[in-house]
Amino acid sequence: MTEVGKARRRKEDARLLTGRTRWTDNLQQPGMLHVAFLRSPMAHARITGVDVSAARELPGVVAVFAGQDVAGEQGSLPCAWPVSDDIVIPEHPPMAVTEVRYTGEIVACVVATDRFKAADALEAIEVDYEPLPPVIDLETALSPDSPKVHETGNQAFSVKITSGDLDAAFRDAPVVIDRTYVQQRLIGAAMEPRAVLVSTDGDTFTMWTSTQIPHVLRVMLAMVTGVPEHRLRVIAPDVGGGFGTKLQVTAEEVLCLLLCRKLGKPVKWAESRTEGNLAVHQGRGQLQHIRLAADADGRIRGLQVDLLADMGAYLMLVTPGVPMLGATMFNGIYKMDAYEFACKGVFTTKMPTDAYRGAGRPEATFAIERIMDELAAELRLDPIEVRRRNWIKHEEFPYTTIAGLTYDSGNYEAATDKALQLFGYDKLRAEQADRRDRGDPVQLGIGVSTFTEMCGLAPSRMLGEANYGAGGWEHASVRMLPTGKVEVVTGTSPHGQGHVTSWSQIAADALGVPFEDVTVVHGDTAISHKGMDTYGSRSLVVGGVAVLQACEKVREKARKLAAHLLECSPDDLDFADGAFKVKGTDSQTTIQELALAAFAAHNLPEGAEARLDSDATFDPVNYSFPHGTHLTAVEVDTETGHVKIRSYVAVDDVGKVVNPLIVEGQVHGGIAQGIGQALYEEAVYDAEGNLLTATLADYLLPSAADLPDFVTDRTETPATSNPLGAKGVGEAGTIASTPAVVNAIVDALRPHGVRDVQMPCTPERVWRALEGGRA
C-alpha cells in the first residue's frame, strides 16, 4: 500500500501531546532579561506625559522605555496589502508616542531580571492621558460629524467590483430578498499564547517566536528596524496553534528585537491569556447588506453585496485584504447573471482586525448561504431544492464564475446526496413537521450549508494583480543522506497541521523509502532559507507539491547515477519500490544505495555532483476549490431560547487525501470553531471602547461537552491545479459550519416569525428574536 492515503498517526504527537518539546516560553538563554508591556486603559486619548522614573528605581529593573525613547528607531508596523489606489495606511508605531487608538495599545515597557519584577514595575509608571472620543459603530464612523480615528478620517478604502448588468437583473425581478447580517468580532484562542525571545551575538540576532510566518517575519523585521536581513535569524519552534492570529508582524516582536539591540542581552516576553485577548488581532467584524434577485422558480438573477469592514485602529499585515478574499466568494457555488461587490474599510478605536481561520471566505459563505435559505422560505421551497436549481453542475467544470474565478473541479450533487443519506434528511423533516403540529415548545431546526472556498493562497501572478505585497509560491529541499535516510526541508511552518507526518508520506512514496526513514525540518530561516509559510489552507496544495517536485528531481539525479553504475541508458530503467531495475534483467540498485554511492563519489558520471539533493519552488496556476455539504439538526427551546445541536453531518471534497486521520482532525476542529462563532463567541466593546471580554470568564469558547459527535465523510474530485490533486482542508469546517447552525436555528423559529438571529445565537438573543417575531 502506498503511504499517500494511509491514516498514519502523527509523528509529532509523541512529543507534542506529552509536552516534551520546545515552545518559545520554555526556552532559556544565559543572562536573559524579561519584558513586560504597559498597555493603554483607554480606547482613544492623547499621551501628554509618561513618567518612568519611579519604575527605573525598583529592584531588578534593568531599563524602562516609553514611546518617545524609541520613536526614532521603532519604525511602523507593515501593511502588505494596499487593496485600492485610495487606501489610507496610517503610521503604526509599535509603541504609541503621542496618541493611543485602542484599549491595549503599548505605551511603555519594563525590562527586568524576571517576569514578575517586570510586571510589578508597570504599576510604577505614570501616564497622563487627555481623553478623546472613541469611534465604535461602523455606520456612524462614516458620518461627517463623527470623531476621527486618524486625521485623514475614518474611511480606510473603498472598492467596488461589478460583473454583468445588475440593474437588469433586479429590474422587474419577481423576487427580491434584502437582508443585513452582522459578522461579530472574534478573538483567537490558540492553545499556546504568544511569546518572543531574542538573543544577540554582536551584530547578529536570533528570534524565537510563536509565529506562523518566520520567513515573512524576517523580511518585514529587516524592513521595519533596519537590522540587515542576513544578520537576522527567525525560528518558529513548535507552535501551539495559530488560526491566523499568528500570521502577523507584531509590536512585541519588533520591540523585543529593538530592546535586545539596545541592551546587548537576550530578552523574552510571554503574554498572559488576558493580555492576549487585549492585544492579539481580532477576526471578522463586518456589517453585510445583501440583496438577491431571483425568478419565480428560484433561479438567481443577481446578487449585490455592500460591506462595511471594521479595520480597527490600524491596518496590520493583511487587514484590508481580508474582506477582499471574500469578494470573489459571495456567489458561492451558484450561477447568476450579475454580481456587484462594494466594500468600505472603516477605522474604529478597537483592536485591529486581520486574518482569522478562513479570512474573508467564512463571511462570504455565511451571507450567501443565509440568503439562499431566505429565498427558499420566500418561495416555499425546500432549502436543498433551491440550491439544486442554482448550483454549478458537475459536468460544467471547469466553470468561470460571475466573480471571475475558474473553479477547476467539483461535484456538489455527489457531496450533497451523500450528506442527505447520512443525515436522514427526510426523516428529520417529518419529525420537524410533527413537532410543529403538536406545538412542542422544543422545536427542531434543520440547517444546510453547501459551500466552496478559494484556498491554497497563490498563485503569485494573481496575488500581484490583487496588489498583495508578496508571492504565493512555496519552496522545499530534499536531502538524501549517505545512509539512505531522507531529510525534507520545508518552507511551510506548521502550528498543529501535521506537516511532518504528511510530508513524510509524500516523500516516502515519491522516493520509495520507508515512512520511518524520512524526517522533516521546518521553521528556521537559517536551515529552511526560503518559504512563504503557512496560512490560507496553502500548506499541502503549495508546500506539499514543492516537496513532491523536489523528490522527483532527486529521483532523476539518482536515475542518471544508476544508469552509469548499471551500465545502461537511463531510459532502460524502471523505478518501483525504491529501486531502479534494468528492464528485462535482474540487475538493480536502490535509491538508498545510490545515496551512499553519491556520497563516496568513487564512480560518478562525467560532470555529476557528489549528491542527490535537490530543491524545488512551486507556484500554482490557480487556487484550489474544496467544497462540501454540511447539515445540522438543532433543538431550540422556545421558552428559554436554549439551543442544542442534536446531530451534525459533514461531507467534504478536499481532492486527493494524503492522510485521512489528519483530514478528520482538521474538519472536526474547523466545525468546532465555526460553531463557536454561531453560538458562543463575541468580542464585546462598551460605548467607551473598553473590551468587556478580556478573560475566558467573559469570552465563551465551546467545550467538548457543548458539541455533538460529528459524522464526517468525503467525496473526491481531484484538483487539476497541482499534481497531487489536493485542495486544502484547514479552513473548510469553519467556513461551512457557521451558516449551517444559524440556518438551523432560524429554520426552527420561522413559524414564530423569526427571520434572523444575530450571532452569537445566545439563549437571550434567541428569546428576544422570538419575542420580536411574536410581536
C-alpha positions in Angstrom: 0.0 0.0 0.0 1.2 3.5 -0.8 1.8 6.0 2.0 -0.4 8.7 0.5 -3.9 7.9 1.5 -2.9 6.0 4.7 -4.3 7.1 8.1 -0.9 7.4 9.7 -0.7 8.6 13.3 1.2 11.8 13.5 5.0 11.6 14.2 4.8 14.8 16.0 2.4 13.7 18.7 4.8 11.8 20.8 6.4 15.0 21.9 3.6 17.5 21.4 1.0 15.6 23.5 3.4 14.9 26.3 4.9 18.4 26.4 8.4 17.1 25.7 9.0 19.8 23.1 10.3 23.3 22.6 7.7 26.1 23.0 9.1 29.6 22.9 8.3 30.3 26.5 10.2 27.1 27.5 13.5 28.4 26.1 16.2 30.0 28.2 19.4 32.0 27.4 22.3 32.9 29.7 21.7 36.3 31.2 18.2 36.5 29.8 16.0 39.5 30.8 12.3 39.7 30.8 10.0 42.3 29.2 6.6 43.5 30.3 4.4 45.9 28.4 2.2 48.7 29.8 -1.0 48.9 27.8 -3.4 51.7 27.4 -6.6 51.5 29.5 -8.3 54.0 27.1 -9.6 53.5 23.6 -8.7 56.9 22.4 -6.5 59.6 24.1 -3.6 61.9 23.6 -0.5 61.0 25.7 0.5 64.2 27.4 3.2 62.7 29.7 4.9 59.5 30.7 6.9 59.3 33.9 9.0 56.1 34.2 11.5 57.4 36.9 9.9 55.5 39.8 9.9 52.3 37.8 13.6 52.6 37.0 14.5 52.6 40.7 12.7 49.3 41.6 14.8 46.2 42.4 15.5 44.0 39.4 14.6 46.6 36.9 17.2 47.0 34.2 15.5 49.5 31.8 12.2 51.3 31.2 11.2 52.9 27.9 8.3 55.0 26.8 7.3 55.6 23.2 9.4 58.8 22.9 12.5 56.8 23.8 12.2 54.6 20.8 10.4 56.9 18.4 13.3 57.3 16.1 14.1 53.6 15.6 10.9 51.6 16.0 9.5 52.3 12.6 6.0 51.5 11.6 4.3 48.1 11.6 3.7 47.0 8.0 0.6 46.6 5.9 1.4 44.3 2.9 -1.9 44.5 1.1 -2.9 48.0 -0.1 -6.1 46.9 -1.8 -7.0 50.2 -3.6 -5.5 53.3 -5.0 -7.3 55.5 -2.4 -6.2 53.4 0.6 -5.1 55.3 3.7 -2.3 53.4 5.6 -1.6 55.4 8.8 1.8 55.2 10.6 1.6 52.4 13.1 4.3 52.7 15.8 4.8 49.5 17.8 4.8 51.7 21.0 2.5 54.7 21.0 4.2 58.0 21.1 1.6 60.8 21.1 -1.8 59.1 20.9 -3.4 55.8 21.7 -6.2 54.5 19.5 -7.4 51.2 21.1 -7.5 49.7 24.6 -4.4 47.5 25.0 -2.1 49.6 22.8 1.5 49.6 24.2 2.6 52.8 25.8 5.7 51.7 27.8 7.8 48.7 28.6 9.9 47.4 31.5 12.9 45.1 31.2 13.8 43.3 34.4 15.7 40.3 35.7 12.5 38.2 36.0 9.0 38.4 34.6 7.3 39.1 37.9 9.6 42.1 38.7 8.9 43.4 35.2 5.2 43.1 35.6 5.2 44.6 39.1 7.2 47.6 37.9 4.5 48.5 35.3 2.4 49.9 38.2 5.0 52.5 39.0 4.8 54.1 35.5 2.6 57.2 35.4 0.9 58.1 32.1 -1.1 61.2 31.7 -3.9 60.9 29.1 -6.2 63.5 27.5 -9.3 61.6 26.6 -10.6 61.7 23.0 -13.9 60.5 21.7 -14.0 56.8 20.9 -15.2 55.6 17.5 -17.1 52.3 17.9 -20.0 51.9 15.5 -19.2 51.3 11.8 -22.1 53.3 10.3 -21.7 56.3 12.5 -17.9 56.3 11.9 -18.5 57.3 8.3 -20.9 60.2 9.1 -19.3 63.6 8.5 -19.7 64.6 12.2 -18.0 61.5 13.6 -14.9 61.9 15.7 -11.8 60.9 13.7 -9.6 57.9 14.5 -6.9 59.5 12.2 -6.6 63.0 10.9 -7.4 61.7 7.4 -10.8 60.4 8.6 -12.3 57.1 9.3 -12.5 55.6 5.8 -9.5 53.4 5.0 -10.5 52.4 1.4 -13.4 51.9 -0.9 -13.6 49.1 -3.5 -16.3 48.2 -6.0 -16.4 45.2 -8.3 -19.2 44.7 -10.9 -19.9 41.8 -13.3 -22.9 41.6 -15.6 -25.9 44.0 -15.7 -27.0 44.4 -12.1 -29.8 46.8 -12.9 -31.3 44.4 -15.5 -31.1 41.6 -13.0 -33.1 43.4 -10.4 -35.5 45.2 -12.8 -38.9 43.6 -12.6 -37.4 40.6 -10.7 -40.3 38.5 -9.2 -38.4 38.0 -6.0 -36.0 40.4 -4.3 -34.6 39.4 -0.9 -32.9 42.2 1.2 -31.1 41.3 4.4 -28.4 42.7 6.7 -26.1 40.4 8.6 -23.6 41.1 11.3 -20.2 39.3 11.5 -19.2 39.8 15.0 -15.6 40.3 16.0 -13.8 37.1 17.3 -10.8 36.7 19.5 -8.4 33.9 18.7 -7.7 31.4 21.4 -4.7 29.4 20.3 -3.5 26.7 22.8 -0.2 28.5 23.2 -0.2 32.2 23.9 2.3 34.3 22.0 5.9 34.5 23.2 9.1 36.1 21.8 12.8 35.5 22.7 15.6 37.5 21.1 19.3 36.9 21.6 22.3 38.6 20.0 25.9 37.8 19.2 27.5 41.1 18.3 25.7 42.3 15.2 23.6 39.2 14.5 20.2 38.4 16.1 18.2 35.3 16.6 14.5 35.5 17.3 12.4 32.6 18.6 8.7 33.4 18.3 5.4 31.7 18.3 4.5 32.6 14.7 3.0 31.1 11.6 5.3 33.1 9.3 9.1 33.0 10.2 10.2 33.8 6.6 7.8 36.7 6.1 8.5 38.0 9.6 12.3 38.0 8.9 11.9 40.2 5.8 9.4 42.5 7.5 11.6 42.9 10.6 14.5 43.9 8.5 12.5 46.5 6.7 10.9 47.9 9.9 14.0 48.0 12.1 16.9 48.3 9.7 18.6 45.2 11.0 20.1 43.6 7.9 18.2 40.6 6.8 21.3 38.4 6.6 22.1 39.3 10.3 18.7 38.1 11.4 17.6 34.5 12.0 13.9 33.8 12.9 12.9 30.4 14.4 9.4 29.2 14.9 9.8 26.2 17.2 6.8 24.0 17.9 3.9 26.4 17.8 0.7 25.6 19.6 -2.0 26.8 17.2 -2.3 30.0 15.2 -5.6 30.2 13.2 -4.4 33.4 11.6 -3.7 35.2 14.8 0.0 34.4 14.5 0.0 35.5 10.8 1.3 38.9 11.9 4.3 41.2 12.4 3.6 42.2 16.0 4.6 45.2 18.0 6.0 42.8 20.6 8.3 41.2 18.1 9.6 44.5 16.8 10.1 45.9 20.3 11.9 42.8 21.7 14.3 43.0 18.8 15.0 46.7 19.5 15.4 46.0 23.2 17.9 43.2 22.6 19.8 45.6 20.3 19.8 48.4 22.8 20.8 46.3 25.9 23.0 43.7 24.2 21.3 40.9 26.2 18.7 38.3 25.5 15.2 39.4 26.2 11.9 37.4 26.5 8.3 38.3 26.6 5.3 35.9 27.1 1.8 37.0 27.2 -1.0 36.0 29.6 -4.3 34.9 28.3 -5.9 38.2 29.3 -3.1 40.2 27.7 -3.6 38.1 24.5 -7.3 38.8 24.4 -6.5 42.5 24.5 -3.5 42.5 22.1 -4.0 39.8 19.5 -5.6 41.0 16.3 -9.2 40.0 16.1 -11.2 38.3 13.3 -14.3 39.0 11.2 -16.0 42.4 12.0 -18.3 43.1 9.1 -21.7 44.6 8.5 -23.2 42.9 5.4 -26.0 44.3 3.4 -27.1 41.6 0.9 -29.7 41.9 -1.9 -30.6 38.9 -4.1 -32.9 39.0 -7.2 -34.5 35.7 -8.4 -37.1 34.4 -10.8 -40.3 32.9 -9.5 -38.9 29.4 -9.8 -35.9 30.4 -7.6 -33.3 30.9 -10.3 -30.8 33.6 -9.1 -30.7 36.6 -11.4 -28.3 38.9 -9.5 -26.5 39.4 -6.2 -25.5 42.7 -4.6 -23.1 42.9 -1.7 -22.4 46.1 0.3 -19.9 45.7 3.2 -18.6 47.8 5.9 -15.5 46.1 7.2 -14.1 47.0 10.6 -10.3 47.6 10.3 -9.9 48.6 13.9 -7.4 51.4 14.6 -4.7 50.4 12.1 -4.1 48.4 9.0 -1.9 45.4 10.0 -0.2 42.9 7.8 -3.2 41.8 5.6 -6.0 43.7 7.4 -7.5 45.3 4.3 -7.1 42.2 2.2 -9.3 40.0 4.4 -12.7 41.3 3.1 -11.2 41.2 -0.4 -10.5 37.4 0.0 -14.3 37.1 0.2 -15.0 39.4 -2.7 -15.0 36.6 -5.3 -16.7 34.1 -3.0 -20.1 35.7 -2.1 -21.5 34.0 -5.2 -20.5 30.6 -3.6 -21.4 27.6 -5.8 -24.1 29.3 -7.7 -24.7 30.6 -11.2 -26.2 34.0 -11.8 -26.4 36.8 -14.4 -24.9 39.7 -12.4 -22.9 40.5 -9.3 -21.7 43.6 -7.5 -19.4 43.7 -4.5 -18.8 47.0 -2.7 -16.7 47.3 0.4 -15.6 50.2 2.6 -12.9 49.7 5.2 -13.6 51.6 8.3 -11.2 52.8 11.1 -12.5 52.4 14.7 -10.9 52.7 18.1 -10.7 49.0 18.6 -8.0 46.3 18.2 -7.2 45.9 14.5 -8.7 43.0 12.7 -6.8 40.7 10.4 -6.7 37.1 9.2 -8.7 34.6 11.3 -9.4 31.0 10.2 -11.0 31.3 6.8 -10.2 35.0 6.4 -13.0 36.5 4.3 -14.4 33.3 3.0 -16.5 32.4 6.1 -18.0 35.8 6.0 -18.9 35.4 2.3 -20.2 31.9 2.7 -22.4 32.9 5.7 -24.0 35.7 3.7 -24.8 33.6 0.6 -25.9 30.5 2.5 -28.2 32.5 4.8 -29.8 34.4 1.9 -30.3 31.1 0.0 -32.4 29.9 2.9 -34.3 33.1 2.9 -35.0 32.7 -0.9 -36.2 29.1 -0.2 -38.6 30.4 2.6 -39.9 33.2 0.3 -40.8 30.7 -2.4 -41.8 27.9 0.0 -39.2 25.6 -1.5 -37.0 23.1 0.3 -33.6 24.7 1.0 -31.9 21.8 -0.8 -34.1 22.2 -3.8 -33.4 25.9 -4.2 -29.7 25.1 -4.1 -30.0 22.4 -6.7 -31.7 24.8 -9.1 -28.8 27.2 -8.9 -25.5 25.4 -8.3 -22.9 24.6 -10.9 -23.4 21.0 -12.1 -20.5 18.5 -12.1 -20.4 18.3 -15.9 -20.0 22.1 -16.2 -16.5 22.1 -14.7 -14.2 23.9 -15.2 -16.5 26.8 -14.7 -15.7 30.5 -14.6 -18.0 32.2 -12.1 -19.7 35.6 -12.2 -16.9 36.8 -9.9 -14.2 35.8 -12.4 -12.7 32.8 -10.7 -12.3 29.5 -12.6 -13.4 26.5 -10.4 -11.5 23.6 -11.9 -13.4 20.6 -10.5 -16.1 19.6 -8.2 -19.3 17.6 -7.7 -21.8 19.3 -5.5 -24.5 16.8 -6.3 -22.5 13.8 -5.0 -21.4 15.5 -1.8 -25.0 16.6 -1.1 -26.5 13.3 -1.8 -24.1 11.5 0.5 -24.7 14.1 3.2 -28.5 13.8 3.0 -28.3 10.0 3.2 -26.0 10.1 6.3 -28.2 12.8 7.9 -31.5 11.1 7.4 -32.9 14.3 6.0 -36.5 13.2 5.1 -37.0 11.5 8.5 -35.9 14.7 10.3 -38.2 16.8 8.2 -41.0 14.5 9.2 -40.2 14.9 12.8 -40.0 18.7 12.4 -43.5 18.8 10.9 -44.8 16.6 13.8 -43.3 18.9 16.4 -44.8 21.9 14.7 -48.2 20.3 14.5 -48.1 19.4 18.2 -46.9 22.8 19.3 -43.9 21.3 21.0 -42.1 24.0 23.0 -38.8 22.5 21.8 -38.7 23.0 18.1 -36.5 21.1 15.6 -34.5 23.1 13.0 -32.5 21.8 10.1 -29.6 23.8 8.7 -28.0 23.5 5.3 -24.7 24.8 4.1 -23.4 23.9 0.6 -20.1 25.7 0.2 -16.9 26.1 -1.7 -13.9 28.2 -0.8 -10.8 29.6 -2.6 -7.7 28.4 -0.9 -4.1 27.4 -1.5 -3.2 31.1 -1.3 -1.4 31.5 -4.6 -0.6 31.9 -7.5 1.9 34.8 -7.4 0.6 36.3 -10.6 -2.9 36.6 -9.3 -1.8 37.9 -5.9 0.2 40.5 -7.8 -2.9 41.5 -9.7 -4.7 41.9 -6.4 -1.8 44.2 -5.2 -0.7 41.8 -2.5 2.8 42.5 -1.4 4.3 39.0 -1.8 4.0 35.9 -3.9 2.2 32.6 -3.2 5.0 30.2 -4.2 6.5 27.7 -1.8 9.9 26.0 -1.5 11.2 22.6 -0.4 14.5 20.8 -0.3 15.1 17.1 -0.1 18.4 15.7 1.2 19.5 12.1 0.6 21.8 11.3 3.5 24.7 8.8 2.9 22.9 6.1 4.9 19.9 6.3 2.7 17.7 8.3 5.1 15.9 11.4 3.9 15.7 14.9 5.2 12.8 17.1 3.9 13.3 20.8 4.5 10.0 22.7 4.0 9.3 26.4 3.7 5.9 25.9 5.3 5.7 26.4 9.1 3.2 24.2 10.9 1.4 25.0 14.1 -0.6 21.8 14.5 -1.4 20.7 11.0 0.8 17.6 10.9 3.2 18.6 8.2 6.0 16.3 9.5 3.7 13.3 9.0 2.1 14.3 5.7 5.4 15.4 4.1 7.0 12.1 5.2 4.2 10.2 3.4 4.6 12.2 0.2 8.4 11.8 0.2 8.2 8.1 1.1 6.0 7.3 -1.9 8.0 9.5 -4.3 11.4 8.1 -3.3 10.3 4.5 -2.4 11.8 4.7 1.1 10.2 3.6 4.4 8.0 6.3 6.1 10.2 5.9 9.2 13.3 6.9 7.2 12.0 10.4 6.4 12.3 13.4 8.8 11.0 16.9 8.2 12.8 20.1 9.2 10.9 23.4 9.3 10.5 26.8 10.9 14.1 28.1 11.0 15.2 30.6 8.4 18.9 29.6 8.8 18.0 26.0 7.8 14.9 26.4 5.7 16.2 29.5 3.9 13.2 30.1 1.6 9.5 29.9 2.2 6.2 31.7 2.3 4.9 29.9 5.4 1.5 28.6 6.5 -2.0 30.2 6.2 -4.9 30.1 3.8 -5.0 26.3 3.5 -1.9 26.5 1.3 0.5 24.1 3.0 -0.4 20.9 1.2 -1.5 22.3 -2.1 1.6 24.5 -2.5 4.2 23.3 0.0 3.4 19.6 -0.3 3.7 19.9 -4.0 7.1 21.6 -3.7 8.2 18.5 -1.6 6.9 16.2 -4.3 8.7 18.1 -7.1 11.9 18.2 -5.1 11.7 14.4 -4.6 11.1 13.9 -8.4 14.4 15.9 -9.0 16.2 13.6 -6.6 14.8 10.6 -8.4 16.0 11.9 -11.8 19.5 12.5 -10.4 19.5 9.0 -9.0 18.3 7.6 -12.3 21.4 9.0 -14.1 23.7 7.6 -11.4 22.0 4.3 -11.5 22.3 4.1 -15.3 26.0 4.9 -15.0 26.6 2.2 -12.4 24.5 -0.4 -14.1 26.0 0.5 -17.5 22.7 1.1 -19.3 20.7 4.0 -20.7 18.5 5.9 -18.2 15.6 5.1 -20.5 16.2 1.4 -19.8 15.4 1.8 -16.1 12.1 1.2 -14.4 11.7 2.7 -10.9 9.5 0.9 -8.4 9.5 0.3 -4.6 12.6 2.5 -4.2 14.7 0.6 -6.8 15.9 1.2 -10.3 15.7 -2.0 -12.4 17.1 -2.6 -15.8 14.2 -3.7 -18.0 14.3 -7.4 -18.8 17.0 -8.2 -16.3 17.6 -8.9 -12.6 20.1 -6.0 -12.4 19.0 -3.3 -10.0 20.1 -0.8 -7.3 18.1 1.0 -4.7 17.9 4.8 -4.3 19.2 4.4 -0.8 22.3 2.5 -2.1 22.7 5.3 -4.7 22.8 7.9 -1.9 25.9 6.2 -0.4 27.4 5.9 -3.9 26.9 9.6 -4.5 28.5 10.4 -1.1 31.5 8.2 -1.8 31.8 9.7 -5.3 34.2 6.9 -6.4 32.4 6.3 -9.7 30.2 9.2 -10.8 29.1 10.1 -14.3 31.1 12.8 -16.0 30.1 16.2 -14.6 27.8 14.8 -11.9 27.8 16.3 -8.4 28.6 14.1 -5.3 25.0 14.5 -4.1 21.4 13.6 -5.0 20.0 16.5 -3.0 17.5 18.7 -4.9 15.1 21.6 -4.2 12.0 22.9 -5.9 9.8 26.0 -5.8 6.2 25.5 -6.8 3.9 28.3 -7.9 0.5 27.0 -8.9 -1.5 28.4 -11.9 -4.8 28.6 -9.9 -6.3 28.5 -6.5 -7.8 25.3 -5.3 -11.6 25.0 -4.5 -12.6 22.4 -1.9 -16.3 22.1 -1.3 -18.9 20.2 0.7 -22.3 19.9 2.2 -22.8 20.4 6.0 -26.1 19.6 7.6 -27.1 20.0 11.2 -30.2 19.5 13.3 -30.8 21.7 16.4 -33.4 21.7 19.1 -34.5 25.2 20.2 -36.4 25.7 23.4 -38.9 28.4 22.6 -39.5 29.1 26.3 -35.8 29.7 27.2 -34.0 30.3 24.0 -31.6 27.4 24.6 -30.1 25.8 21.5 -28.8 22.2 21.5 -27.1 20.7 18.4 -28.5 17.3 18.1 -26.6 16.0 15.1 -24.1 17.2 12.6 -23.1 15.7 9.2 -20.2 17.0 7.1 -19.3 15.6 3.6 -16.3 17.4 2.2 -14.5 17.2 -1.1 -10.9 18.2 -0.5 -9.5 16.4 -3.5 -6.8 13.8 -3.1 -6.3 13.0 0.6 -2.8 12.4 1.9 -3.7 11.4 5.5 -7.4 10.7 6.3 -6.7 10.9 10.0 -5.3 14.4 9.7 -8.2 15.5 7.4 -10.6 14.3 10.1 -8.9 16.3 12.7 -8.9 19.4 10.6 -12.6 19.1 9.8 -13.5 18.4 13.4 -11.5 21.4 14.7 -12.9 23.7 12.0 -16.5 22.7 12.7 -16.0 23.4 16.4 -14.5 26.8 15.6 -17.4 27.7 13.3 -20.0 26.6 15.9 -18.1 28.8 18.3 -19.0 31.9 16.2 -22.6 30.8 15.7 -23.4 30.1 19.3 -20.8 31.4 21.8 -18.0 33.8 20.8 -18.0 37.6 20.5 -15.5 40.3 21.3 -17.7 42.9 23.1 -16.8 46.6 23.5 -18.7 49.1 25.5 -19.6 52.7 24.4 -16.2 53.9 25.6 -14.3 51.3 23.6 -13.4 49.1 26.6 -13.1 45.4 25.8 -15.6 43.6 28.1 -14.4 40.1 27.1 -10.8 40.2 28.0 -10.8 36.9 30.0 -12.1 33.4 29.3 -14.6 34.0 32.0 -16.2 36.6 29.7 -15.3 35.3 26.3 -17.1 32.0 25.9 -15.5 29.2 24.0 -17.2 25.9 23.2 -16.0 22.8 25.0 -16.3 19.2 24.1 -19.5 19.0 26.2 -21.2 21.6 24.1 -20.6 19.7 20.8 -22.2 16.6 19.3 -20.4 13.7 17.7 -19.7 14.8 14.1 -20.4 12.4 11.3 -17.9 13.0 8.5 -17.3 11.6 5.1 -15.8 12.6 1.8 -16.2 12.6 -1.9 -13.2 13.1 -4.2 -12.8 15.2 -7.3 -9.1 15.8 -7.6 -7.8 19.4 -8.2 -6.3 20.0 -11.6 -4.1 22.9 -10.4 -1.5 20.8 -8.8 0.0 17.3 -9.4 -1.1 16.0 -6.0 -4.8 16.7 -6.8 -5.2 18.1 -3.3 -7.5 21.0 -2.5 -6.8 22.0 1.1 -8.9 21.3 4.2 -7.7 23.5 7.1 -10.5 26.1 7.0 -13.3 24.1 5.4 -15.1 23.2 8.6 -15.1 26.8 9.9 -16.4 28.2 6.7 -19.3 25.7 6.4 -20.5 25.2 9.9 -21.5 28.7 11.0 -24.2 29.2 8.4 -25.4 25.7 8.8 -26.0 26.2 12.6 -27.7 29.6 12.2 -29.8 28.4 9.3 -31.0 25.6 11.6 -31.9 28.0 14.4 -33.9 30.2 12.0 -35.5 27.2 10.4 -36.8 26.1 13.8 -38.2 29.5 14.6 -39.5 30.6 11.2 -43.1 29.6 12.1 -42.8 32.1 15.0 -42.0 35.0 12.7 -38.2 34.9 13.1 -36.1 35.6 10.0 -32.7 36.1 11.7 -30.9 35.8 15.0 -27.7 37.8 15.3 -24.6 35.8 16.2 -23.7 34.5 18.6 -27.1 33.0 19.0 -27.2 33.0 22.8 -30.3 32.0 24.7 -31.1 35.7 25.4 -30.8 36.6 21.7 -32.9 33.7 20.6 -35.6 34.5 23.2 -35.6 38.2 22.1 -35.9 37.2 18.5 -38.9 35.0 19.4 -40.5 37.9 21.3 -39.9 40.2 18.3 -41.4 37.6 15.9 -44.5 37.1 18.1 -45.0 40.9 18.2 
